[in-house]
């Protein structure tokens, strides 16, 4: 809801807005998450798409400034996009910057912490309820991908989900983490 509210505010202020649906979110169930590794590239592809279409309405005008705003894992994806842009000389695609609200600093630690009882809190806290909703979301996604039994057999945790996602990309879980993790710097 917060990303749509933010998008509506930006639109009302006269900005053009593209709301991205990251892989394996919303209707994109044919893809597994890569916890940032490929999602950063997806953001850059969307920025390139926007830039390519910028001159269609008014030939000869300068391309618009493009910015990315992300929340939580989407914030991590934006940081990854900025990194990917910097190492591929594509900084111009996100020349409006990246605003990252509440990103995990270390995606590997965030995934592993997700399953710790002391991290989740007691059953009666709001925090615990958020985790339960996320667990149900993961179970639904895994079911839609036809991997419910494998997910349950692997422990039914966020880390198990990442492991299945890694297998879908022909990687081990550690290899996926290695590709997704950036140093805090």
Secondary structure in CASP SS format (residue, H / E / C, confidence):
PFRMAT SS
TARGET T0000
AUTHOR 0000-0000-0000
METHOD secondary structure of the structure
MODEL  1
X C 1.00
X H 1.00
X H 1.00
X H 1.00
X H 1.00
X H 1.00
X H 1.00
X H 1.00
X H 1.00
X H 1.00
X H 1.00
X H 1.00
X C 1.00
X C 1.00
X C 1.00
X C 1.00
X C 1.00
X C 1.00
X C 1.00
X C 1.00
X C 1.00
X C 1.00
X C 1.00
X C 1.00
X C 1.00
X C 1.00
X C 1.00
X C 1.00
X C 1.00
X C 1.00
X C 1.00
X C 1.00
X C 1.00
X C 1.00
X C 1.00
X C 1.00
X C 1.00
X C 1.00
X H 1.00
X H 1.00
X H 1.00
X H 1.00
X H 1.00
X H 1.00
X H 1.00
X H 1.00
X H 1.00
X H 1.00
X H 1.00
X H 1.00
X H 1.00
X H 1.00
X H 1.00
X H 1.00
X C 1.00
X C 1.00
X C 1.00
X C 1.00
X C 1.00
X C 1.00
X C 1.00
X C 1.00
X C 1.00
X C 1.00
X C 1.00
X C 1.00
X E 1.00
X E 1.00
X E 1.00
X E 1.00
X E 1.00
X C 1.00
X H 1.00
X H 1.00
X H 1.00
X H 1.00
X H 1.00
X H 1.00
X H 1.00
X H 1.00
X H 1.00
X H 1.00
X H 1.00
X H 1.00
X H 1.00
X H 1.00
X H 1.00
X C 1.00
X C 1.00
X C 1.00
X H 1.00
X H 1.00
X H 1.00
X H 1.00
X C 1.00
X C 1.00
X E 1.00
X E 1.00
X E 1.00
X E 1.00
X E 1.00
X C 1.00
X C 1.00
X C 1.00
X C 1.00
X C 1.00
X H 1.00
X H 1.00
X H 1.00
X H 1.00
X H 1.00
X H 1.00
X H 1.00
X C 1.00
X C 1.00
X C 1.00
X H 1.00
X H 1.00
X H 1.00
X H 1.00
X C 1.00
X C 1.00
X C 1.00
X C 1.00
X C 1.00
X H 1.00
X H 1.00
X H 1.00
X H 1.00
X H 1.00
X H 1.00
X H 1.00
X H 1.00
X H 1.00
X H 1.00
X H 1.00
X H 1.00
X H 1.00
X H 1.00
X H 1.00
X H 1.00
X H 1.00
X H 1.00
X H 1.00
X C 1.00
X C 1.00
X C 1.00
X H 1.00
X H 1.00
X H 1.00
X H 1.00
X H 1.00
X H 1.00
X C 1.00
X C 1.00
X C 1.00
X C 1.00
X H 1.00
X H 1.00
X H 1.00
X H 1.00
X H 1.00
X H 1.00
X H 1.00
X H 1.00
X H 1.00
X H 1.00
X H 1.00
X C 1.00
X C 1.00
X C 1.00
X C 1.00
X H 1.00
X H 1.00
X H 1.00
X H 1.00
X H 1.00
X H 1.00
X H 1.00
X H 1.00
X C 1.00
X C 1.00
X C 1.00
X C 1.00
X C 1.00
END
